[in-house]
């Protein structure tokens, strides 16, 4: 996906997320125990505001702290995020916890996070729709290449011991994830691994973010697969 497609995804997924939360504000969010859609909307609203602040600050020395926001401001915060991302070159500096401290990181990150939480909100409301395959491939690719390596608390060093192969059956998407002493090695290829999962790109995206995998085919040790599904926060 290109930058414009990411921006379009943030807006469309964000609007659908807000609508689902408004429809079922008291629906329980299975992936976030103790949260209802009200808390989920508050969380993503704060995330949108936080990211806009990082882009505006253009300072990679540390995070810029925006004021806390109210979930009632969600649509305004979403629109403001889109506006600041559209008007800022992707190569400009912006703090984050990965090795890519540019605005481009946040454009992709927001498309992926908003899509996952849109699914969460719909699940809490009682009816989900899959993540579009192109966006789902981005979600998986970002997870294995970025989230499995870098998180807010620092570099990820504790990985499952066995390798993992992911195979999207509805589009072009395969990943081989191999842990080692020097960290993860991730390649886009068809190869044998210690564990494997195959299914739609949307189901793979939900799996790597710990949202289950009932419609996937699995091979290998169940505990190892569960461990890979738990790497993302």
Secondary structure by P-SEA (a helix, b strand, c coil): ccaaaaaaaaaaaaaaaaaaaaacccccccccccccaaaaaaaaaaaaaaaaaaaaaccccbbbbcccccccaaaaaaaaaaaaaaacccccccccccccccaaaaaaaaaaaaaaaaaaaaaaacccccccaaaaaaaaaaaacccccccccccccccccbbbbbbbcccbbbbbbbbccccbbbbbccccccccccccaaaaaaaaaccccccccccccaaaaaaaaaccc
